[in-house]
Amino acid sequence: MTKKRRTIALLMDYVRGEYQSEVHFGVERAARAHDVNLLFAFGETLARPGSTGAAQNSIYQLIGRETVDGIIVASATLCHHVGVEGMQRFCRSYAPLPVCSIGMAIDGIPSLVVDNALGIELSVAHMVDEHGRRRIAYIGGPADNEEAAVRAATYRRALAARAIPLDGRLFAFGGFSLDSGRAAMREILDRGVEFDAVIAASDNMALGAIEALEARGLRVPRDVLVAGFDDAAIARFTKPSLTTIHQPIKRLGARAVDTIVRMLDGEAVPERSDFPVELTRRESCGCGDQVEAASAPPSAAARREAASLEDARGALARLLEKSVPMPAGSLEGWPGALLSALDEELAGNEGRFLRALEALLDAADREGAVLEHFQGAITLLRDRFRPRPGDLRDGSAAGALERLWHASRIVIGSASVRAEGQRRLDVELASLYLSWSARSFSTCLSLPVLRSMLAEELPRMRFSRVAVSLYDDAQRTTMKPLFLMADGREVEPPPARFPARLLAPGGFLWGPERRSAIALPVAFGDAEKFGVAVLDGGANEMNYDALRLQLGSAIKAAALHWEVVRQVELRERLEQEKVRQESAVAARIQTTLVPAQLEIDGLELCAAMKPAADVGGDYYDVLATRGGGWLGIGDVAGHGLAAGILMLMIQSMVSALARSEPEASPAGILCAVNAAMYENVRSRLRRDEHATLLLLRYERGGRVTFAGAHDDIIVCSARTRRCVCIQSTGVFIGALPAIDAMTRDAEFVLEDGDVLVLYSDGVTEARNAHREQFGLERLCATIEAVQAAPVDAILRRILGEVEGWCPSPDDDITVVVARYHAPR
C-alpha cells in the first residue's frame, strides 16, 4: 500500500509582500525537498474579537486535520492587532496538529525567530560609532507586534548604552508599510525636532521615510542617514539603495517545514530557534561605495589560518558560500564546483570558468538568490589570486586573470539585468491580465456567465488547476462546486455537496504527484462569506490577492443581478397593481441600497435620499478604500420600477468595480458600466432608459478625480466661504454602446475644512407655487450661509429650504454633504 503523502499548511496574511514572498519561497522549496504537499491559505491580519474582517479570515477556520497534517503560521504577519496572547490562542486552536510559528515566539509552540535585538543594535552602532550620529529618529512597527516591540526596546537600550538621551519626539509608530513609514516620518518632521539619522523597523517604512524626507527638501544620505530592517529585494534597487538588516527569511520558511516534518516523525524539536542577522551597508547611510560585509575579502587572520593549500581552498569556499545568501539546502557545494572550474581554467581549459559561472547563475536565479551578490564572490576570488609581492607569475598570466574577472562581472551583470527584466515582464503581464479580468468579472451578472469567464481568463493568468466552491447552507458547513479546472481546462463539477472543511470536492486537491495550492476566501467586504477558491501555485503572486477581490465582487454582482431579475419578474406578476406595487418595490430598492455607514478617512459625511411619490431612480453611494474612497451620484431617467432596477444595476457594478480596483480611473469604470448597462437595458430588458452618473475617487491627501455627466459639483471653500461650481462633462450612461472617446477624468483638490456637496436635480428643479425653480444659485446661497456648521446641520438646512420652497416635490431628492479634514 502506497504511503499517503503528507500535507503542510502555511497561514499568512498576504501573498505579495516582500517578507511574505520570501517566507513562501522558502517554505515552497523545502516542501519540494521533503516531498510534501503545500497548502498556502491567506486571508488578512487577525482582528480583535468583535472587529471586522471575519469574512476574509474565514479561510483560517477551515484549515484542519481534514486537509493537512501540520501547520506553519507566519505569526509576524498576523499578529498586529491581537498580540502574543491572541496568536497563542490562534495557534493552539489547531491542536492536536503540529504547529510551528515564524517570526514570533509563542509559549508551547515551536517558534523560529530572528535576533531582532541584534539587528537594531547593529544599526544604532553603525550610525553612532561609525558615522558619529547622535540624533537618531526611530520608526517602529505596530504596538501589538512582538518583533516590533523588541526592536523598539533595543533602540532605546542601544542609545542608553552610548549615553545618548532618549527624545520621545524622535519616535513614531508605523505599520510595516510604505504609507505608514511616510506618515510616521512626516509626524516626526512636523514636531520640528532636529535629527541626523533615521532607523526604521522595516524596509518599507524606511523607504517611505526617505520619500517624506526628500519631499521636505532633505537629501539622503547627504542630510540624513537612513537604515531599514529585512533586506527586502526592493532595498537593493531604490535610489539611494537602502542600508538594512539582512534576516534569513527564506531559511526561516525552510526550517519551519523541517520542523513540522520532524514533529510528524515523532522527533523532539526546540521550542525556540534563533537566527542571526547581519548589517548590509548601502548608499542610504553613505556606505554605498564600500563592499558589503558579506562580500569582504579574506582577512589577514584568515590568510594566516590557511597555512596549507587544502585549508586555503576550504576557507575560500566557506567565504564564497557566505558571500551569496541562499535558501537552506539550495545549490549545496556550489563554491567547490566554481573553484574546480577555475582550476580547469587556470590549467588551460579556456572558457570553463565562465561556462560554470553562467550555469551557476541560472540555477541560483531559480532558487531565488540575488545574482548581484555573486559580484562579491568575484571580489573574493580576485583578491585571493591577485599577484603578491614576490609572486613568480608573469604579467601575461596576471593580465589574463584580470580579463577573466572583468568578463565574469559582465556575465553577472547581464544575468542580473535579465532576471530582473523577466520579473518585471511577469509583473507587467500579470497587471495587464488583471486589468482585463477585473472588468470582465465585475460585469458578470450571473453565475453561468461567471463560469464561462473563469474558463476563459484563468488559463491566460497561468492557472491550470482551480476549484471555486460556494457555501450551500446557512451555517456554512457544506459547499457545492461552482467551477472546476484541471490541466488548464474546465471540467464538469460533481453535483454533490461536500464538507466545507475539505475546501474542494473529494479527491480534487491532491493526487499521486506532489502539489502546491493556494486557498483564499471568496468574500465581499468584511461580512459576506460566499465560499472558497483553491488554485495551483504557479501563477504570478499578484494574481491571487486580485482574484480574491474579483471573485467576491463577481459573486456579489451576480447575487444583485439575480435580485434585479427577481424584481422584473415580480413586476410582471403584479401588473394589475402596477402603480402601487411598482412604487413600493422601487422605493424599497432605492432606500435599501442607501449605504448603511458613511465612513471615509478624512471626510465628515452626511447624506439623505427622499423618494418622491412617483419614485424615480436616484442613486448615491459611499465606498471606503485604503487611503481614500469613492463617492457616486446619479439619476435614472424616468420613474417607477424600471428606474429603480437600472439604479440597482448601476450600484452593483460601480461597487464591484471600485472595490476590486480601488485606484481605478473613474472614466474607466464609467465606460465599463456603460457597456454592461447598454447591453442589459437594450438587449435584455428591451428598454431605452439612460442615466446620469458621476463618480469621484477621493484620496486622503485631498485630491479628487472625477468623471461622468450629472449636476455640477459644489465646493464651498473654508477660506472664502464662497461656493465654486465644478461642471461635470460627459455623456449619459446607457444611451450609447461605447462612451470611451467622450469620457475623461478631471480633478480638483480639497483644502482643510472645505465642504463638498453632491445633489440630484430634484433639488435645483423643485418648483414653488409660481413654477419657479429652486435653482443652483439659491442652493449655493443656502450652503454659504451655514458653511461652518456640522455637515448634518448643512444637510438639514438644504432639505428644509427645498421643502419650504416645494412641499410636494415630484422628483426624488438626494443630497450628499462632506467636509474634508486634512491629515494632521
N, C-alpha and C positions, 0 to 999 in steps of 0.2 A: 504493500500500500504506500502510495506516494505521500510524503510528509507535506502537510499544508504549509504554504509559505506565510510567514508572519507579516503583519501589517503594523506600521507605526504611524501615529498621527502627529502632525505639527500644528499647534494652535497659535495664531498670531493675528495682529490687528490689521495688517495691510500686506500687500504683496510687492509694492513698488518702491518703498522707502529704501534708502541706501543700506541702513542697518538690516532691515528685513530681508532685502535681496541677498545680502551676504550670508545671513543665517540660513535662508532657504537653500542657497547654493551648497553650503557645507553639509547640510542635512541630506540633500539630494545625492551628492557624491558618496557620502558614507552609506546611504541606503542601498545604492547600487553595489558598493563594495561588499556589503553584508547580505546582498540578495534578499532584501525585504521590500515589500510594497510600502509606498509612502502616500498618506492621505493628508494633504495640506488644507486645513479648514481655517478660513479667515472671516471675521465679522468686523468688529470695531473694538476700541478700547473699552474695557469693562466699566459699566456705570454703577453708581451708588444705588442701593436698593430704593426703588420708587422713582428712579430717574428714567429719562427716555433712553432709547437705544435698544430696547428689548427685541425689536423685530430684527435688527441687523445682527445682534448677538445670539439669536435663537439657534444658530448653527452649532454653537458650543454645547448646547444641551442635548444635541442629537448624537454626539460622539460617545461611544461606549463599547462595551465588550462585544456587542453585536457586529461591529465592523472592524475593530482594531484590537491589537494585543498590548500596546503600550502607547504612552502619550508624552510628547515633548511640548512643554509650554514655554513660549518666548515671553516670560513674565515681564521683562523690561518694557515690552511694547503694550502690555495690557493693564498695567498697574496704576496709571497716572491718577485715577480718581478713587481707587479703593485701597491703596497702600499694601503693606505687607500682610496685615490680617485678612484683608479681602482676597488677596492672592492665595493665602494659605487655605481659606475655605474653598476657593475655586479648585485648587489642585487636589485637595482631599476629597472633593465630591466625585472624583473618578475612581476611588478605591473600589475593588482591590487591584485595579490595573496598575502596573508600574508607571510612575510619572517622574520626569526629570525637568527641572527648572533651569532656564537660561537667563542670565542677567540679574537674577535676584536670589539671595539666599533665603530659603524657606525651611523652617524647622520641620524635620521629619521627612523632607523631600530632597533627594539627591540634587544638588544645585551646582551649576557651573557659572562662575563669576570671574570678572577681570579685576585686577588690582586697581580699582578706581582711585584710591588714595595715592598710590604711587604715581599715577598719571598726572594728577593735579600738582603733586609735589614737584614732579619734573618740570611742569610748565612754569610754576612760580619760581623755581630755582633758576630756570633758564632766563626768565625776564629780569629777575633781581640780580643774580650772581654773575650772569654773563653779559647782560645788557644794561645793568645799572638802573633799572626802572624801580620807582618807589610808589607810584600812584597807580595801582593796578585795579581796574574795574572787573567785575565778575558777573556773568550772565548764567544763572543756574537753571536747572530743569524744573519740572513740576514739583510742588511741595510734597506730594504724596509718593513720589518715586524714590525708591531706596537708593538706587545708583546716584541720582541727583543729590540726595541728601548727603551721601558720603563725600561726593566731590565738593559740595559747598562747605562742609565741615573741614575738609582738608585745606581748602583755600584759606580759611580763617586761621588754622593752625600753622600753615606754612608762613603766613605773614607774621604771626606772633613769634615764630622761631627766629625770624630775621629782624625782630624789634621794629616792625612796621605797624603803626597804629591801624586798627580796623576802622574804616569810614563807611558807615551804613549807606551813605548816599551813592556809593560806588557799586552797590549790589542791586540786581533786579532779577525777577523770575521770568523765565520763558517756558516754552512748551516743546522744546526739541525740534522746532520747525523754523524755516527761513523767516516767515512772517513774524513769529514770536521773537526771534532774535533781533529783527529790525525794530520792532516795537519796544523791546527792552532797552536797546541802545538809545533810542530816542528819549525814553524815560530818564535815563542817566544824563544824557546831554541837556535835557530841559531843566535838570536840577542845578545847572550852572557850576558843577564841581569840576576841578581840574583832574586830569588823569593822563598817563602817558603809555598805558598798555591795557589790553582787554583780554581776558581769558573767558571762553565760553565752554559750557558743559557738553556741547555737541558741535560738529562741523557746520550743520545747517544754521544754527544760531550764530556761529562765528561769521559765516558768510552774510547773513542778514545784517549783523552788526557792521561789517565793512561797508555794505551799501548805505546804511544810515550815516556812518561817519563821512563817507565821500559826498553824500548829499548835503552835509553841513560844511563842506569845504576842507575836511581833514583827510589827508592822504595817508595811506598805509603802504609801507612802514615808515615813511618819512616823518610823519607827525605822531602816529600812534602805532604800537606793535599789537598784533592780534594773534591769538592761538586758539585752536579748537580741540575737539576730542572725538575720536572714532577712526580717522584716516579714511573717510569715505572716498569713493572714486572721484567725485567732483572736486575734492580738495586739491588734486594734482593739476587740474586744468583751468582753474579760475585765474584771474589776473588781479592782484598777485596770487600766486599759489599759496596754499594755506599751511602754515606750521601747525602741527597737530599731534595728538597722542594716538599712536597706532595700537589698536587692540585686535587680537586674532579672532575676528568674528567667525570666519569660515571654520576655524579649528573648534570653536565652541559648538557650532552645529554638528560637526563630525563627531566630537566627543559625546554629545548628547545621544546620538544614535548608538555609539559604542556602549554607553551606559545602559540604555534600555535593553540592548541585546544581552548584555551580561546579566542584568536582572532577570530577564526571561530564562536565561540558562541557570538560574539559581545561584549565581555568584554574588558575593558581597561587594558593594561599591561604596566609595567615600560619600559621606553626606555632603561634603563641600569640596570643590576643586577650584583652586585659584589659578588664573592665567596671567602671565606677566604682560606688561605694556612697555612701549618704547616711545621716546620723543623723536618725531620726524621733523627736521628743520627745513623750512622752505622760505619763500620770499616775504611772507606777511610779518615775519619778525626780523627781517633784514639779513637772514642767513641763506638767501637763495643761491648765492654763488659758492656755497660750501657743499662738499659731498656729504650726503646723509650718513648718519652714524652706522646704519646697517651696511653701507657700502664702503666703509673706510678701509684703507689698505692695511695690511698686517702691521701690527705694532712691532717695535724693536724687541719687546719681550717675546712676541710670537715668533719672530725670526730666530731668536736665540733658542727658543724651545724646539724649533725644528732642526735639530742637530743632524739628523740623518735624512737622506733623500726620501725614505718611506714616511718618516714623521712629517717632513715638509709637505709632501703630497697630501697626507691625511689632514694636516692643519689647513692647507689651502682649500681642500674640498669642503671642510666644515665652514670656512669663511664664505666660500661661494654659496653654500646652502643657506647661510644666514642672510646673504645679500638680497635674496629674492624670496619674499614670503609666499609660501604655497599652502593650500589646504592640506590638512593632515592626510598622509597616505598617498599624496599625489606625486607622480613622477619621481618616485624614490630612486636615488642613485644617479640623478642627472649630472651632479658635479663630476663624478668619476667618469661618466661617459664623455663629457665635454673635454676633460683633461686627457683622456685617451685619444680623442680626435686631435687634440693639439699635439700630442706626442707623434701621431702619424704625420701631421702637417710638417712638424719640425724634422721628421725623418725623410721628407721628400715627397710625400703624397699630397701634392698641391691641390687645394680646394677642399680637402677633407674637413677642416675645421668649420669653414663657412657652411658646408652642407649639413654638418651636425648641428650647427647653431640654428639654421633655418628650421630643421626638423624639430628641434627643442622648442623654438618659439611657437610653432604650430600647435604642438602638444600642450605647451603652457597656456596658450590662449584658450584652448578647450577646457582647461582646468581652472579658468578664471584668474590666472595670475596677471599682474600688471607688467606688461612687456618692457616698459621703460626701466624697470628695476634691473634688467639684465645689463644696462649700461654700467651699473655698479660692479657687476661681475667682470666686465671687460676692464674696468679700472683696476680691479684686484689682479687680474692676470697681467696687465701691462706693467704694474708695479713689481710683480714677482719676477717677471722675465726682463725687466729693464737692465741694461748693462751696468754693472757696478764698477767702481774703481778697481783696476787690475784685471777686469774681465777680458778673456782672450778672444771673445767673439769679434769677428771682423765687422767693419762698417756696413758691408752689404747685407750681412745677416741681421744686424740691428735695424737697418732700413726696411728689410722685408717684414720684420715683425711689426714695425710701426705701420706699414701699409696694411698688414693683416688686422691690426686693432682698428685702424680707420675704416676699413671695409666692414668690420664687424659692427661698428657703431652705425654705419649706414644701413646695414641689414636690420638691426634692431629698430632704428628709427622708422624705416619703411614698414616693417611688420606692425609696429605700434600704430602708425597712421592708418594702415589698412584695417586693423582690428577696430580702432575707434570709428573709422568710416563705416564699417559694416554695422557696428552697433547703432550709429546714427541713422543709417539707412533703414535698419529694422524698426527703429522708433518712428521714423517718418512714415514708413509704410503702415505701421500699426495705427498711427494717428489718422492717416487717410482712410483706412478701412473703418475705423471707429466713427469718423465723421459721416461716412456713408451709412453705416449701420444704425447710428443714432437716429437719423431721420426716418430710416425705414422702420425700425422697431417702434418708434414713438408715434407713428401714424398708423400702426396696425390696429385695427378696431375690432378684431375678432380673433379667437384662438386658432381657428383653421388658417387664417392669413398669417398669424404669428408663426405657426409651424412651418409654413412654406418659406417664410423669411429666414427662419433659423437654418433650414436646409440649404438655402442659397448663400447666406452670409458667413456661417461658421467655418465652412471649409476655406473660404477666402481669408479668414483670420487665422488659419493654420491649426484649427481644431480638427481632430479625427474621431474622437470618442466622447460623446456627450450624453448625459441623461438629465432632462428637466422634468421635475415631478411636482405636482401641486397637492396640497392637503385636501383630504376627501371627507373630513368630518370636523365638527365644531371644536373638538378637543385637540385637533391636530396630532392625532396619534397614528393616522394612516394617510397614505398618499396614493395617487394614481399617476402613472407616467403621462406627460403631455407630449414629449418629444424625445426620441432616442436616435443616436447616430453612432455607427460603428464603421471603422475604416473609411471615414470621410463620407459615408452615405447614410441617408435616413433609413431607419428600419421601423417597421410597424410595431408600436408599443403594445405589450400584452394588456388585455382589458382588466385584469385582476388588480385589486388594490394590494398594497404591501405595507408592513410596519414602517412608520416614518424613520425610525432609528436605523433602518438599513440604508437609507439615503438614496437608493436606486433599486429597481426591480432585482429580484434574486438572481444571482449569477452574472449580473452585468458588470459590476465594479471590477472584479479580479478574475484572472484567468490563469492558464498554465505558465505564461511568461510574467516576469516581474513588471509592475506598472507603478506609475506615479499619477495621482489625480488631485485635483483641487476642488474642494467643496465650498460653495458660497450660498448665502441665503437669497432667496427670491422674495424680496420685500419692498414695500413702498413707504418711505418716511420712517418714522420711529415706531409705528404701531401696527401696520398692516403686514401680516406674515402670510405669504402665498404658498411657499414651498421651498425646494432646494434644487440647485443645479450642481452637477458633478461633471467636471471637464478634465480631459487629459492635460498633462503638464508641459506640453511642448510649445505653447504659443508665447508671444511677447508678453511680458508682465503687465503692460498697460491694458491688455485686453480684459483681464479678469475683473479688476475693480470697475472698469467701464461697463462690462456686461452685467455686473451685479446691479448697477443703477438702471441700465437699459431694460433688462428683463423685468425688473419690478415695475418700471414705468409702463412697459408694454402690457403687462397683465392688468395693471390698473386701468389703462386706456381701454382695454378690451372689456373690462367689467363695466366701465362707464358707458361704453358704446352699447353693451347689452341692455343697460338701463334705458338708453335712448330708444333702442328698438322696442323695448317693452312699452315705453310711453307712446310710441307711434301706434302700436297695436291697441293700446288702451283707447287712444283717440278714435280708432275705427269702431271699437265696441260701444263707445259712448256717444255715437254720432247724434242720437236723438236728444241728448242733453248737452249738446256741443258747447254752448256759450258758458253755462255754469261750470261744467266739468273741465273744459279747457282752461278756464281762468284759474280754477282751483289747482289743477295739476301744474300749470305753468308757474303759478305763484310759488308752489312748493318746490319746484325745480330751482327757481330763481333764488329763493330765500335759503334753501338748503345748501346751495353751493357758496353762500357767503362764507368767507374764511372765519373759522371759529376763533382764531387768535391772530392779532395784528402785532407781530413782533419781528422787527428787523433791527439789527445792531446799528445804533446811531440815529434812528428815526423814532420820533414820538408820533404814533399813528392813531387815527380815529377815522371811522367810515360809517356810512349809512346808505341803505337802499330802501326806497319806499315804492313798491309796485303800485301802479295806477289801477283803477277799477277794471279797465280793459288792458290787462297786463301785457307788457312788451317783453323785450329780451335784453334788458340792461345786464352788463357783466362788469364785475371788478374782482381782482384777486391780489393777494399779498403773499409772496413766496420768499421765505428767508433762505439764504445760501451762505456758505462760508465766505466771510469778507464782504457781505453785502446782501443783495436781494433783488427781487423783481416786483414791479407794480404793473398791473394791467387794467385797462378800462375799455369798454366798447358798448355798442348798441346795435342789436339786430333790427334791420328794417322790418316793419310790420308788427303785429301783435298776436297774442294768443299762444297756443301750444307750440306751433311751428317755430315761432321766435324763441320760445324757451328751450326747445330741443336744440336748435342751432347754437344758442348760447352755451348749452351744456357741452356740445361738441368742441366749441372754442375753448372752454375752460379746461376740458380734459386734455386736449392736445397741447395747449400752452403750458399747462402744469407739467405734463410728462416731458416735453422738450426742455423746459427751463431747468427742471430738476436733474435731467440726465446730462445737460450741458450748461452748468451754471454760468460759464463765461462766454456763452454763445453770443453771436450777433443778433440783436433784436430783429434786424431786417431779415436775417436768415430764417429765424423762427417764423416770422410772418409769412415768408414765401412758402415754407413747408406747410404751415397751417392752411394757407390759401389753396394749395394744390389738393390737399385732402378734402377741404370744405367744398371745393368746386365739384370734385368727383362725387362726394356724398350727396350734396344738395341737388345737383343737376341729374345725375345718373340713377341714384338710389331712391331719393325721396321725390324726384321729378318735380322739383320746385325751383323758383328763381330768386329766393331771398339772398340778401347780402348783408354785410355788417361793417360798421366802423370798428376799428381795433387799434389801440395804441399800447405799445409795450415799452416799459422803461426798465433798464438794467442799472441798478444803483450800486455804487462802490463805496466802501466805508469812508474813503477819503473825501467824499462829496461829489465825485464825478457821476453824472447821469447820462447814459447813452440811450437814445430812443429812436423809434421808427413807427410808422403807421399813419393812418388817417382817422382823426377824431377831432373833438373840440380843442381849442387852444389849451396849452399848459399854463397855469398861473403860478408865478413865483413871487411872493411878497418879501422883499428884502428886509432883513433885520436892521440894516444900516439906514436905509432911506424910508422904510415903512411904506413904500410905494410898490404897486404891483407891476410886474412885467409879464406880458402875454407872449408865450413862445408858440409859434404856429407849428402844427403838425402837418407834414406834407406826405402824401402817399395816395393810395387808391383803396377802395373798399375791398373787404375780404369776400371771396366767393363770387365776384362779378366777372372775373376773367380767369382763364385756365392757368395763366402764369403772370406774376407781377414782379419778377426779379429785376427787370430793367427799370422799373419805376419806383423801386423801394430802396431807400438808402438810410444809413444810420446818421444821426446828428447827435450833438451832445451839449450839455451845459454843466456848470459846476455850482453846487450849493455852498453857501457860506454859513458859518455858525449862526444858528437862530433863524435862518430863512424858513419861510412857510411855503410848502408846495401843495397846490390844490388841483385835483382832477375832478371832473364833473361830467354828467351827461347832459344832452340838450334839453332834457326835461326841466333843468334849472333855468337856463337862459331863455328858453322858448315858452316858459309859463306865462299865461296871459291873464290880465285883470279883466274887470267887467267892461272896460273900454277897448278890449282886444289889444292892449299894449303889452309887448313882451317885457319880461323882467330884464333881460339883456346882460351883456358882458360888462358894460360899464358899471351898472348897478351892483353886479356881483363883486367886482374889484373894490368898489367903494365899501361894501359890507366887510370884506376881508381886511382892508386897510384900517377900518375903524376898530378892529379887535386883534390886530396883528400880534400884540404881545401876550394875549390871553392864551391859556392852555388850548390844545388842539380840540378837545371836546367842546369847549366853550365856543371856539370858532365855528365848529360844525353846527352846534345848536343855533348860533346866530344866523348862519346861512339858511338853514332849514326854516327857521322862524320867519325870516324875511320873505322867503319864497312862498311859504304857506299863507302869510298875510297878504301877499300880492295875488295869490291864486289859491283859494281854499280848496278847490276841487280840480286838481291837475288831471289832464287827460293823457299824460305820459309818465313813465317811470322817472323817479328822481334818484340819482346816485351821486354821492359826494365822498371823496377821499381827501383827508387833510393830513399832512405830515410836516413835522418840524425837524430840521436837521440839527444835530448836536455834533460838532466836530470833536475828533479824538483829543483827549487832554494829555 
